[in-house]
Amino acid sequence: NYGLKIITKKPIRPSSEEVRDNPKARSAKLRVAEKIISVS
Protein backbone atom coordinates (compact mmCIF):
# COMPACT_ATOMS: atom_id res chain seq x y z
CA ASN A 1 0.00 0.00 0.00
CA TYR A 2 1.05 3.57 -0.52
CA GLY A 3 -0.22 7.09 -0.09
CA LEU A 4 0.73 10.59 -1.14
CA LYS A 5 2.07 13.37 1.05
CA ILE A 6 1.39 16.75 -0.55
CA ILE A 7 4.51 18.94 -0.43
CA THR A 8 3.08 22.15 -1.94
CA LYS A 9 -0.26 23.39 -0.66
CA LYS A 10 -1.01 25.43 -3.78
CA PRO A 11 0.14 24.78 -7.36
CA ILE A 12 3.21 26.73 -8.44
CA ARG A 13 2.43 29.01 -11.39
CA PRO A 14 4.96 30.32 -13.93
CA SER A 15 6.31 33.82 -13.42
CA SER A 16 5.30 36.62 -15.79
CA GLU A 17 8.85 36.52 -17.18
CA GLU A 18 8.51 32.80 -17.95
CA VAL A 19 5.15 33.39 -19.68
CA ARG A 20 6.67 36.22 -21.73
CA ASP A 21 9.56 33.97 -22.85
CA ASN A 22 7.39 30.86 -23.28
CA PRO A 23 3.66 31.61 -23.88
CA LYS A 24 2.69 27.92 -23.62
CA ALA A 25 3.76 28.01 -19.95
CA ARG A 26 0.75 30.22 -19.15
CA SER A 27 -1.49 27.26 -18.30
CA ALA A 28 1.17 25.27 -16.41
CA LYS A 29 0.63 24.37 -12.75
CA LEU A 30 3.33 22.48 -10.86
CA ARG A 31 2.19 20.28 -7.98
CA VAL A 32 4.60 18.34 -5.77
CA ALA A 33 3.80 15.17 -3.82
CA GLU A 34 5.87 12.45 -2.17
CA LYS A 35 4.91 8.79 -2.51
CA ILE A 36 4.70 7.13 0.91
CA ILE A 37 5.13 3.35 0.95
CA SER A 38 3.76 1.66 4.06
CA VAL A 39 5.74 -1.30 5.35
CA SER A 40 3.62 -3.97 7.00
Residue frames as a rotation matrix with the C-alpha (Angstrom) as fourth column:
ASN 1
0.571 0.821 0.000 0.00
0.821 -0.571 0.000 0.00
0.000 0.000 -1.000 0.00
TYR 2
-0.649 -0.760 0.012 1.05
0.760 -0.650 -0.020 3.57
0.023 -0.004 1.000 -0.52
GLY 3
0.547 0.767 -0.335 -0.22
0.756 -0.625 -0.196 7.09
-0.360 -0.146 -0.921 -0.09
LEU 4
0.019 -0.508 0.861 0.73
0.699 -0.609 -0.374 10.59
0.715 0.610 0.343 -1.14
LYS 5
0.115 -0.077 -0.990 2.07
0.808 -0.573 0.138 13.37
-0.578 -0.816 -0.004 1.05
ILE 6
0.699 0.200 0.686 1.39
0.613 -0.661 -0.432 16.75
0.367 0.723 -0.585 -0.55
ILE 7
-0.248 -0.901 -0.356 4.51
0.963 -0.269 0.011 18.94
-0.106 -0.340 0.934 -0.43
THR 8
-0.986 -0.041 0.158 3.08
0.075 -0.975 0.211 22.15
0.146 0.220 0.965 -1.94
LYS 9
-0.492 0.855 -0.167 -0.26
0.347 0.017 -0.938 23.39
-0.798 -0.519 -0.305 -0.66
LYS 10
0.585 0.633 -0.507 -1.01
-0.211 -0.486 -0.848 25.43
-0.783 0.603 -0.151 -3.78
PRO 11
0.604 -0.379 0.701 0.14
0.779 0.466 -0.419 24.78
-0.168 0.799 0.577 -7.36
ILE 12
-0.169 -0.747 -0.643 3.21
0.281 -0.662 0.695 26.73
-0.945 -0.064 0.322 -8.44
ARG 13
0.828 0.510 0.234 2.43
0.406 -0.257 -0.877 29.01
-0.387 0.821 -0.420 -11.39
PRO 14
0.011 -0.850 0.527 4.96
0.986 -0.078 -0.147 30.32
0.166 0.521 0.837 -13.93
SER 15
-0.260 -0.187 -0.947 6.31
0.474 -0.879 0.043 33.82
-0.841 -0.438 0.317 -13.42
SER 16
0.752 0.549 -0.364 5.30
0.010 -0.562 -0.827 36.62
-0.659 0.618 -0.429 -15.79
GLU 17
0.010 -0.844 -0.536 8.85
-0.860 -0.281 0.426 36.52
-0.510 0.456 -0.729 -17.18
GLU 18
-0.713 -0.227 0.664 8.51
-0.008 0.949 0.316 32.80
-0.701 0.220 -0.678 -17.95
VAL 19
0.246 0.893 0.377 5.15
0.568 0.182 -0.803 33.39
-0.785 0.412 -0.462 -19.68
ARG 20
0.629 -0.081 -0.773 6.67
-0.491 -0.813 -0.314 36.22
-0.603 0.577 -0.551 -21.73
ASP 21
-0.390 -0.886 -0.253 9.56
-0.821 0.210 0.531 33.97
-0.417 0.414 -0.809 -22.85
ASN 22
-0.990 0.086 -0.110 7.39
0.037 0.922 0.386 30.86
0.135 0.378 -0.916 -23.28
PRO 23
-0.498 0.857 0.137 3.66
-0.835 -0.516 0.193 31.61
0.236 -0.018 0.972 -23.88
LYS 24
0.030 0.520 -0.854 2.69
-0.202 0.840 0.504 27.92
0.979 0.157 0.130 -23.62
ALA 25
-0.752 -0.389 -0.532 3.76
0.419 0.340 -0.842 28.01
0.508 -0.856 -0.093 -19.95
ARG 26
-0.631 0.523 0.573 0.75
-0.596 -0.800 0.073 30.22
0.496 -0.295 0.816 -19.15
SER 27
0.424 0.902 -0.081 -1.49
-0.674 0.374 0.637 27.26
0.605 -0.215 0.766 -18.30
ALA 28
-0.168 -0.578 -0.799 1.17
0.134 0.789 -0.599 25.27
0.977 -0.208 -0.055 -16.41
LYS 29
0.541 0.266 0.798 0.63
-0.763 -0.243 0.599 24.37
0.353 -0.933 0.071 -12.75
LEU 30
-0.321 -0.747 -0.583 3.33
-0.253 0.661 -0.707 22.48
0.913 -0.079 -0.401 -10.86
ARG 31
0.689 0.501 0.523 2.19
-0.669 0.165 0.724 20.28
0.277 -0.849 0.450 -7.98
VAL 32
-0.385 -0.886 -0.260 4.60
-0.581 0.451 -0.677 18.34
0.717 -0.109 -0.689 -5.77
ALA 33
0.710 0.564 0.422 3.80
-0.694 0.462 0.552 15.17
0.117 -0.685 0.719 -3.82
GLU 34
-0.506 -0.858 0.087 5.87
-0.853 0.482 -0.199 12.45
0.129 -0.175 -0.976 -2.17
LYS 35
0.299 0.567 -0.767 4.91
-0.425 0.799 0.425 8.79
0.854 0.199 0.480 -2.51
ILE 36
-0.224 -0.274 0.935 4.70
-0.971 0.142 -0.191 7.13
-0.080 -0.951 -0.298 0.91
ILE 37
-0.052 0.141 -0.989 5.13
-0.342 0.928 0.150 3.35
0.938 0.346 0.000 0.95
SER 38
0.382 0.253 0.889 3.76
-0.923 0.063 0.379 1.66
0.040 -0.965 0.258 4.06
VAL 39
-0.545 -0.610 -0.575 5.74
-0.480 0.789 -0.383 -1.30
0.688 0.068 -0.723 5.35
SER 40
0.308 0.726 0.615 3.62
-0.945 0.162 0.283 -3.97
0.105 -0.669 0.736 7.00
